[in-house]
Amino acid sequence: MTQPKQKALNKNLPLADIIEKAGTDKEYRAVFYEKFLKNDIYVLVKKEYNQANSFNANAPIITFENQHIPVFTAPKHIYDQGAIQDEMNYMKVNGRAFLELAMGHHIIVNPFSKVYKELVPNEIADMLNGSIFNFMKDDVAHLHMQALIGKPEIEPTALLQDLKITFASIPAIASAYIGWTFNERIDQKPHYIFAIDCEVKDAAGFKEIADVISNLCKPHLKKEDYIDIIRLEPKGNFSDYFYNEDQPFYTK
């Protein structure tokens, strides 16, 4: 196996953009956690409370029917994709302060956006006590030093055939590769990685392709197995390996 080249992270992106990047680039996950704790977020409150710029722990917060709490990285995201038509009241609050208030609850960040993030209770607890950063340090170079990639020991022939058939109906996909990767700091065991060369450049669009791949993989993998799906791009993670040392299993 070989090691991928490092790439710089843009930590100055808006939090919503970082959520999108974190969906396909795991190094951005630590950036998301860090910024969420430091930034202000927005929660929906009932109409009788309209102090948008002041935090009140007793404010009547709106939840979904399943009691999950929607929060937003900016007021504009409340209205993403036209999910909400009426003007809503909201309250601005520091991310860490709100997590401390909402301990034990599920939180959905930007739930109406094409790419959203769910925070589960254990994850929230780890964010607050800092343990979530134990293996997600800002020193992403160290992460890359531990990441290895190579050819799969066994190619999943039936799965690859299903993927070829499906990719033929998706014009945006130019080629696709399969690898075998392991990062001793974050992985329990080696696993498949699918690298897609496609015309889609935005994270939301690529997530749709990744969801198709993920759903196709499920019948072919054991319940405990997992996969990585990445978009190939110049100087991106693993790109040199796939472009220079591997052959695609699918080409348009």
N, C-alpha and C positions, 0 to 999 in steps of 0.2 A: 504494500500500500504506500501511497505517496501523501505528502502534506500539501494542503491548499495554500495559496498566497493570501496574505492579510489584506484587508481593505479598511478604509477609514469610515467611521460612523458619523453621520450628521446629527448631532444631539440637539441642534437648534431648530429642528423641524417642529411644527405644531404637533400637539399630542395626538390629534386625530390621524395625522400622517404617519406618526410613529406606530400607531396601532396597525395601520395598513402594512407597513414594512415588517413589523413583528410577525405578521401572519405567514410570511414566506422567508424571513431571515431571522433566525433565532437570536443572533447577537443583539438585535434591537429590543428583545424582551426585557433585558436588564435596564435599558434606557427608558422603556415604558414605565416600569415599576418606580424607578427613581423620579421621573418627572411627575408621575401621578401623585406621589407623596408630597411633592413640593408645590405643584400647581394648584390653582383654584379650579373647582369643577362646579357644575350647576345641577341642582336637583329640582324636580317638579314639586310644587306645593299647591294646596287647595286655594281656591279663589279668595277666601277671606284673609289670606296672608299674602301681602304683595311687596314686602321689603326685599327687593331683589339683591341688594348689595350688603345686607347684614345677615349674619348667621344666628339662628336661634335654634338651639337643640330641641326645643319643644314645638317647632313648627310642624304643621300637619303635612308630612311628606306623602306624595302619591306613589303607590306601588302597583305592580301588575297583579292580576288575579292570583297568580301563584306566589305572591308575596316577594318576588324578586324586585329589587329597587333599580329603576332606570336612572342613570346619571349621564351627564353630557359634558364634553370637553369645551364646548362653546355654545351659547344660546342658539345659534343658527342650526345646530345639529338636531335640535328638538324637532325640527320640521323636515328633516331629510326624507326624500322620496315621497313626500306628501302624506306620510303616515298620520300626522296630526294637522288638521285644517284650522282649528280654533286657536286663538292666541292663548298661551299658557302662562301662568305665573311660575316663577322659579326663584331659587335662592342660591346665592354664590357662597361657596364654602371651601376652605383648604382641603385638599385631598386626604391628607393624613388625619385631620380632625374629623372628617366625615367617616373614614374607615373605623376610627375608634368608636364613633357613635353607632355604626352599623355592624359591629362585630356579631358574627353568627348568622348574618344574612347573605344571600346571593346578590351580587351587584352586576348589572349589565351596563357597560360603558358604550355610549352612542348606539343604543339598540336599534335605531331605525336607519342607520347608515349601512352601506353595502358591506363594510367590514366593521365588525363590532368585537368587543372583548368581554367575556364573562369572568368575573372574579368570584371564586367559591370561598366558603368560610376558612378552610385550612390555608388557602393561598393568601387570604387577607391577613390572617394571623402571622404568617411568615413574612409578609411585607412589613408589618408593624414592628416585629421583633428583629428584623434585619436578616433573618436566617435565609431568606430567599436569595440574598446576594452572595451566599457562601460559595456557590458554584457558578454565579453569574456576574463575575467581577467586571468592572469597566475595562480591565486589562484584557481586551478581546484578543490581543496577540497571543497571550498564554493559552486561551481557548484553542486558537488555531494550531498552536504547537502540538496540542494533544490530538487533533483530528487527523484521521487516516482515511484514505479512500483507495479502492482498487476494484477489480472485477469480482462479481458475485461468485461464491464457491459453487452454487447451483443456480442456474438460470431458471426462473419460473416460466417455462415454455407456454403453458396454457394461458397464463396471465398476459404475457407479452402478445400473444395472438389476439386476445380480446382488446388489448390497448391499441394494437395496429388497426383493427377494424373500426374502433371508435375514433381514433385520431384522423382517419381518412375522411371523416365527416365534419372535422373541425378545420376549416381552411387556415386559421391563424397559426396552427402548429406546423412548423417547418421540419423539425426533426426531434427525436427523443432518445435519451440514453438511460441505461440502468447501471448503477454502481453498487458497491458494498462498502459501508462506512462505519466507523466507530470512533467515538470521542470519549476517552476514559473518564473525563470530568462530568459528563452529563448523560452518557448512555450506559444502560445496563448490559447490553450485548450488541454485537454488530447487526446491521439491518440494511435493507434496500434503500437506495436513494434514486429518485427519478429526476433527471435533469431535462428540462424542456426548452428548446430553442423556438421562440414564437414571436409573432408580431405584436402581441399584447404587451404593453409597457407599464400600465398602471396596476397597482396591487389588487384593486377590486376586480378588474377583468381577469387577472391571473388566478385569483381565488376561485373563480368559476371553473377554470380548467383544473385546478388542483382538486376541487370537490369531485369532479367527474372521475379523476384518477383514483382518488381515495375510495369512492364507492365501488369502482370496478375491482379494486384490490381486495376488498373485504372478504368475498367468497373464497379467495385463493390463499388467505393467510390465516394462521392460528389467532385465537382471540388475544393472546399476549403479544403478538407481533405488531410492529409499528413501522412506518416508512417516513422518509423525508421526501419532499417535493420542492424543487427549486427551479427558478427561471434562469437560464443561462444568459449572461451578459458580460461584456468585456471587463476583465479584471475582477469579476465576481468570484464568490467562493466556489472552488472546485472547477471553475471554467477552464483553466489551463489543462487540467487532467482530461476532461471530457473532449475538448477540442483537439488536443495534441496526442493523447495516449489511448483514446478509446474510439470505438465505432458505434454509430447510432443503431438501435434496433428498429427504428422507424424513420423514414424520410418521405417527404411529400412527393 
